[in-house]
């Protein structure tokens, strides 16, 4: 009897993952339920002790001392109580040892049901205690089944549920698939603990980097903020607590191995790693990376920032469907407006394309006109004319002499 009793308890403990004390309490509760079913009532106060060697139960019933007995199951008269002990008075509670009795089939069924119920409650309590301590952590799981858009995953001793809002868009799940999930919360319900898991929670990125970056554990570097749109893009701000340590390089890793490992776990989700800064302007500029920022104007009262960027980088700053500026605003906790600068870089660009002309002197202008006239004029040969003329390739001195001769000739003709 001893070996059978102890082996049965050990088997239950191993299968259900509960302690020996919990199993013994469940057995005691089952015996109490059977006793009340056959020999007592619901109002009775019954206690059971189990022999640790044989498993033999001892039943104790408690009754109240009264002047006149109305219910013999829970009351005892003062006269009978004094027979047991003369010092008893009205209102005392006396515990009696009942002889062990054979239970009927109905009582045995009640005992079985009570035993199963208590063991199930104990099992749920163990699961709740274990997983409530894992809230905010990443655990390995196996996809189990699908139901109404929800994905149920096997967590070992329990089953977790991943609602549609906690699933990465366009990520496909299939039975027996191994995935990492983030434990969002553990709730105790009438049907047992409900474990809600997620793959879209921002802190999942944090936990994945903690697995890849050992420097986080010794507090050399840390993640100052995370803004995430699961399945598309994530921005994280990192900072160093040790002089000389590059936080961005630490998170990226050699040849990008660390960040690529995290991206691979999230379905190639893009991750921007930026340097955190206590200065809002610098922080905003970093958050909008890789956009080149011209200026940042802050309205601290309304916590609003107007950022000017070159016109050709306006779309890059805003991002697809406003994603880049939206994540930057979420990360910095500033309301960011992007403004294009039409005159940004125009002056310097104009100088490179069309340098500013230098002022021209009058003498130089005359020389230029004469030179141009000489270069474009040609002597026309083989075509006789009524008047002789000289070529127009003469120098400035020859041109002056010709003009003077023509003026003298005109004067003589007039006379």
Rosetta blueprint (number, residue, H / E / L):
1 X L
2 X H
3 X H
4 X H
5 X H
6 X H
7 X H
8 X H
9 X H
10 X H
11 X H
12 X H
13 X H
14 X H
15 X H
16 X H
17 X L
18 X L
19 X L
20 X H
21 X H
22 X H
23 X H
24 X H
25 X H
26 X H
27 X H
28 X H
29 X H
30 X H
31 X H
32 X H
33 X H
34 X H
35 X H
36 X H
37 X H
38 X H
39 X L
40 X L
41 X L
42 X L
43 X L
44 X L
45 X E
46 X E
47 X E
48 X E
49 X E
50 X E
51 X L
52 X L
53 X L
54 X L
55 X L
56 X L
57 X E
58 X E
59 X E
60 X E
61 X E
62 X E
63 X E
64 X E
65 X E
66 X E
67 X L
68 X L
69 X L
70 X L
71 X L
72 X L
73 X L
74 X L
75 X E
76 X E
77 X E
78 X H
79 X H
80 X H
81 X H
82 X H
83 X H
84 X H
85 X L
86 X L
87 X L
88 X L
89 X L
90 X L
91 X L
92 X L
93 X E
94 X E
95 X E
96 X E
97 X E
98 X E
99 X L
100 X L
101 X L
102 X L
103 X L
104 X L
105 X H
106 X H
107 X H
108 X H
109 X H
110 X H
111 X H
112 X H
113 X H
114 X H
115 X H
116 X H
117 X H
118 X H
119 X H
120 X H
121 X H
122 X H
123 X H
124 X H
125 X H
126 X H
127 X H
128 X H
129 X H
130 X H
131 X H
132 X H
133 X L
134 X L
135 X L
136 X L
137 X L
138 X E
139 X E
140 X E
141 X E
142 X E
143 X E
144 X E
145 X E
146 X E
147 X E
148 X L
149 X L
150 X E
151 X E
152 X E
153 X E
154 X E
155 X L
156 X L
157 X L
158 X L
159 X E
160 X E
161 X E
162 X E
163 X L
164 X H
165 X H
166 X H
167 X L
168 X L
169 X L
170 X L
171 X L
172 X L
173 X L
174 X L
175 X L
176 X L
177 X L
178 X E
179 X E
180 X E
181 X E
182 X E
183 X E
184 X E
185 X E
186 X E
187 X E
188 X E
189 X E
190 X L
191 X L
192 X E
193 X E
194 X E
195 X E
196 X E
197 X E
198 X E
199 X L
200 X L
201 X L
202 X H
203 X H
204 X H
205 X H
206 X H
207 X H
208 X H
209 X H
210 X H
211 X H
212 X H
213 X L
214 X H
215 X H
216 X H
217 X L
218 X L
219 X L
220 X L
221 X E
222 X E
223 X E
224 X E
225 X E
226 X E
227 X E
228 X E
229 X E
230 X L
231 X L
232 X L
233 X E
234 X E
235 X E
236 X E
237 X E
238 X E
239 X E
240 X E
241 X L
242 X L
243 X L
244 X L
245 X L
246 X L
247 X H
248 X H
249 X H
250 X H
251 X H
252 X H
253 X L
254 X H
255 X H
256 X H
257 X H
258 X H
259 X H
260 X H
261 X H
262 X H
263 X H
264 X H
265 X H
266 X L
267 X L
268 X L
269 X L
270 X E
271 X E
272 X E
273 X E
274 X E
275 X E
276 X L
277 X L
278 X L
279 X L
280 X H
281 X H
282 X H
283 X H
284 X H
285 X H
286 X H
287 X H
288 X L
289 X L
290 X L
291 X L
292 X L
293 X E
294 X E
295 X E
296 X E
297 X E
298 X E
299 X E
300 X L
301 X L
302 X L
303 X L
304 X E
305 X E
306 X E
307 X E
308 X E
309 X E
310 X E
311 X H
312 X H
313 X H
314 X H
315 X H
316 X H
317 X H
318 X H
319 X L
320 X H
321 X H
322 X H
323 X H
324 X H
325 X H
326 X H
327 X H
328 X H
329 X H
330 X H
331 X H
332 X H
333 X L
334 X L
335 X E
336 X E
337 X E
338 X E
339 X E
340 X E
341 X E
342 X L
343 X L
344 X L
345 X L
346 X H
347 X H
348 X H
349 X H
350 X H
351 X H
352 X H
353 X H
354 X L
355 X L
356 X L
357 X L
358 X L
359 X L
360 X L
361 X L
362 X H
363 X H
364 X H
365 X H
366 X H
367 X H
368 X H
369 X H
370 X H
371 X H
372 X H
373 X H
374 X H
375 X H
376 X H
377 X L
378 X L
379 X L
380 X L
381 X L
382 X L
383 X L
384 X L
385 X L
386 X L
387 X L
388 X L
389 X L
390 X L
391 X L
392 X L
393 X L
394 X L
395 X L
396 X H
397 X H
398 X H
399 X H
400 X H
401 X H
402 X H
403 X H
404 X H
405 X H
406 X H
407 X H
408 X H
409 X H
410 X H
411 X H
412 X H
413 X H
414 X H
415 X L
